[in-house]
């Protein structure tokens, strides 16, 4: 309900302004957020063993996989941030309200569907 009734904000100063933190503090914060993210840990534990050969030396394999994850993550997050910045520049007050209501409607629909779904009884 809060998202549905949310008013629009002027986002141009956020997009064009200089970030309050930059450099190492921002990098350290990003690292800590990702390192303590349980979803990332579960993902790595589920995916990593499939690409590791137990008969070959482990350290070079982990270094290659780690560098690959970092490189792909940098590319994906850079594209994501660039697209988000462009989208924020395009969003006017009316478009923000429409977008807020669209996504709150999707979440409400998902909540109703989840509430109505029944699992089969397991014996």
C-alpha positions as CSV (number, residue, x, y, z in Angstrom):
1,X,0.0,0.0,0.0
2,X,2.9,2.4,0.8
3,X,4.4,1.9,-2.7
4,X,1.0,2.4,-4.3
5,X,0.4,5.7,-2.5
6,X,4.0,6.9,-2.9
7,X,4.4,10.3,-4.4
8,X,7.0,11.1,-7.1
9,X,10.3,12.7,-6.3
10,X,12.7,14.8,-8.3
11,X,15.5,12.4,-9.1
12,X,17.6,14.6,-11.4
13,X,19.8,15.9,-8.6
14,X,20.5,12.3,-7.4
15,X,21.5,11.3,-11.0
16,X,23.6,14.3,-11.8
17,X,25.0,15.0,-8.3
18,X,28.3,13.8,-7.1
19,X,28.2,10.7,-4.8
20,X,28.8,11.5,-1.1
21,X,31.2,8.6,-0.8
22,X,33.7,7.4,-3.5
23,X,36.8,5.3,-3.8
24,X,37.8,2.8,-1.2
25,X,35.0,3.4,1.3
26,X,32.4,2.6,-1.4
27,X,34.4,-0.4,-2.6
28,X,34.7,-1.7,1.0
29,X,31.0,-1.2,1.6
30,X,30.1,-3.1,-1.6
31,X,32.4,-5.9,-0.7
32,X,31.0,-6.3,2.8
33,X,27.4,-6.3,1.4
34,X,28.2,-9.0,-1.1
35,X,30.4,-11.0,1.3
36,X,27.6,-11.2,3.9
37,X,24.9,-11.9,1.4
38,X,23.6,-15.4,2.2
39,X,22.1,-15.7,-1.3
40,X,25.5,-15.2,-2.9
41,X,27.1,-17.8,-0.6
42,X,24.4,-20.4,-1.4
43,X,24.9,-19.6,-5.1
44,X,28.6,-20.1,-4.9
45,X,28.3,-23.3,-2.9
46,X,25.8,-24.7,-5.5
47,X,27.6,-23.6,-8.6
48,X,31.3,-23.8,-7.8
49,X,31.7,-27.5,-7.3
50,X,30.4,-28.3,-10.8
51,X,33.5,-26.6,-12.3
52,X,36.2,-27.9,-10.0
53,X,38.1,-31.0,-10.9
54,X,39.2,-32.8,-7.7
55,X,42.1,-34.4,-9.5
56,X,43.7,-31.2,-10.6
57,X,45.4,-28.6,-8.3
58,X,42.6,-26.6,-6.6
59,X,44.2,-23.2,-6.1
60,X,44.6,-22.4,-9.8
61,X,41.1,-23.5,-10.5
62,X,39.7,-21.3,-7.6
63,X,41.7,-18.3,-8.9
64,X,40.4,-18.7,-12.5
65,X,36.8,-19.1,-11.3
66,X,37.1,-16.2,-8.8
67,X,38.5,-13.9,-11.4
68,X,35.8,-14.9,-13.9
69,X,33.1,-14.2,-11.3
70,X,34.6,-10.8,-10.6
71,X,34.9,-9.9,-14.3
72,X,31.4,-10.9,-15.1
73,X,30.0,-9.2,-12.0
74,X,31.8,-5.9,-12.9
75,X,30.4,-6.0,-16.5
76,X,26.9,-6.9,-15.4
77,X,26.7,-4.3,-12.6
78,X,28.2,-1.6,-14.8
79,X,25.6,-2.2,-17.4
80,X,22.9,-2.3,-14.7
81,X,24.0,1.0,-13.2
82,X,24.3,2.6,-16.6
83,X,20.8,1.6,-17.6
84,X,19.4,2.6,-14.2
85,X,20.9,6.1,-14.6
86,X,19.5,6.5,-18.0
87,X,16.1,5.3,-16.8
88,X,16.1,7.7,-13.9
89,X,16.8,10.6,-16.3
90,X,13.7,9.6,-18.3
91,X,11.3,9.2,-15.4
92,X,9.2,12.2,-14.8
93,X,6.7,12.6,-12.0
94,X,3.9,10.9,-13.8
95,X,6.0,8.0,-15.0
96,X,7.2,7.4,-11.4
97,X,3.7,7.1,-10.1
98,X,2.7,4.7,-12.9
99,X,5.8,2.6,-12.3
100,X,5.2,2.5,-8.5
101,X,1.6,1.4,-9.0
102,X,2.5,-1.2,-11.7
103,X,5.1,-2.9,-9.4
104,X,2.9,-2.7,-6.3
105,X,0.1,-4.3,-8.3
106,X,2.5,-7.1,-9.4
107,X,3.5,-7.7,-5.8
108,X,-0.1,-7.7,-4.6
109,X,-1.0,-10.2,-7.4
110,X,1.9,-12.4,-6.4
111,X,0.8,-12.2,-2.7
112,X,-2.8,-13.2,-3.6
113,X,-1.6,-16.1,-5.9
114,X,0.7,-17.4,-3.1
115,X,-2.1,-17.2,-0.6
116,X,-4.4,-19.2,-2.8
117,X,-2.0,-21.9,-3.9
118,X,-2.3,-25.2,-2.0
119,X,0.3,-27.8,-1.9
120,X,-0.6,-31.4,-2.4
121,X,-0.6,-33.4,0.8
122,X,2.5,-35.6,1.2
123,X,2.1,-38.9,3.0
